Amino acid sequence: MSTPVARSVPAAIRSVLARDRWALAGTVTVVVIGLVAIFANVLTAIEGHDPYTYDATALDPNTGLPAGSFGGVSAEHWFGVEPLTGRDLFAIVVHGARTSFLIGLLATLVSIGLGVLVGAAAGYLGGWIDRVITWSADVFLGFPYLVFMIALGAVVPAEFPRALLLIVVIGFFGWPSTARIVRAQVLTLKERNFVKAARVLGASPWQVFRTELLPNLWGPVLVMATLSVPGKIGLEAALSFLGVGVLPPTPSWGRSISAAIDWVSVDPAYLFFPGLALFAVTWGFNALGDGLRDALDPRSVTRR
């Protein structure tokens, strides 16, 4: 049974991209950085450097700083080089985009998937299941998960894939906010006539969820996912900044920013480029998410 709400989502996306310049600019920004992440190997091959090779010839032999102005930016090193090592900063930034997008998108997929299933179960089944899930969400929302992630990152063996660890942990702690919103939506939807009709016709709870509820949740879920990605990317960067994220020599924006803090007074380019990349992708997802929210829930405009 198809519903007008489900059919309106693609039209709303086209509408917001056509009339909202900020949302369109955010989409273009996200797409460009996403393509940079996908084709990182091609881009670094064109430039002629990789993010792992040390190059002492690109450094001032007396200070260890990049030779040349603005961090050694040149036709050979488009973003300059890293102090002390001479590693190419453009290669580090574009491969760091791959790391950030991989962790941010997959962690969002985990948190949104868990949140939708748990929130829908709480809203549709109600009773003790709703009470347990609501109580668990409150506990998770109040839990100092950042401290837990730092402690976990410090004790997990280095042999364990760090990207997988970050995806699972960041994604797992992200489900409560999604579950709350989905629960509220399902509490409203289950009183609609098309859901009642499906139950009267003998549809199981899973069939009702899959054919009646889920198509009508795509709008809010899409908005939540879009607004959640920059938070996940930022959290990965923060953990890498604190030294418990992805391990060297894997490129990471957060670790590059952390290392650049010590050099900002003498080599601001080292901080500028990874910081700009992190800002751009965070702004892009937020601009797109805000536009989608306004298109899919016009009441949000009046509440601002």
C-alpha positions, 0 to 999 in steps of 0.5 A: 500500500503506497502512501503520498508521504513516501512518494513525496521524498524524491520530489522534495529533494529535487525541490530543495536543490532547485530553490535552496542555494545553500543546500545546493552548494552543500550538496556540491561540496559533499559530492566534490569531496566525496569524489576526491576521496574515491579518486584519491589514488588518481589525484595523488598519482597526477601530483606525483606523491603519496602520503607515506614517503618522506622527502628531506629535500623538500625541507629546510636543512637547518629548521626542518620546516618546509622549504619555500613560502606558505608551507612549501606550496609549489607546482610539485607540492600543491598543499606544501609538505609536512614539517620534519618529514617532508610528506606531501600534504595534498596526498595526506589531505585527500587520503584523509578524506577517504578515511573520514568519509569511510568512517563517517558514512558507515558509522552513520549507517550503523547508528541509523539502522539501529535507531530505526529498528529500535525506535520503530519497535518501541513505537509500534509494539509499545508496552514493556518493550517501549519502556525498556528501549526508552530507558536504555536510550536515556542511559546511552544519551547520558553516558560519557561515551567519549571517555569510553571511546578514548579508554577503549582505543587505548586498550584495544590491540594495535592489530585490530583494524582501527577503522572497524573499531571506530565505525562500530563504536561511533555507530553504536553510541549514535542510535538513541537520538535516531530511535527517539525521533523514529519512535515519535513518528511511529506513534503517529503513523500507527494511528493512521488508517492505512496502518490500521487497515494492514493490521485488520487484514492480518499483516504481521508486525514485520510486514506492517513495518516494512510495507507501511511504516518504513516508506513513510520514515524515509524523509525524517531518516534521510534528514537525520542521516545527512545531519548525523554524518558531519558529527560522526566525521568530527568525532573521528577527527576528535579521536584521532586528534587525541591519539586514539583514532586511526593509527599512523601512517594511515592519513587522518584529518584529525591527526594532521590537525593535532600535529599542526597545532605545534607548528601553527605559528611558523607553518600555518599551511600545515593546519589550514588545509586539513582544517579547511577540508574538515570545515568544508565537509561539515558545512556541506552536510549541515547545509544539505541536511537543513535544506532537506529538513525544511523541504520535508517538514515545512513546519521546521521553518516556522519554528526557527 
